[in-house]
Amino acid sequence: VSNAMRSQPLLIENLVDAVNHFLRIVHTMHKRCSSVLE
């Protein structure tokens, strides 16, 4: 049980990293599309 508890924060950290990375990509694409429209 303690082993599972120890690995959980790392899993959440990886999930947060993945979400941040995804949002950064979406933000970059949105900026590019906006500049193309202008």
Buried (B, 14 or more C-beta within 10 A) or exposed (E): EEEEEEEEEEEEEEEEEEEEEEEEEEEEEEEEEEEEEE
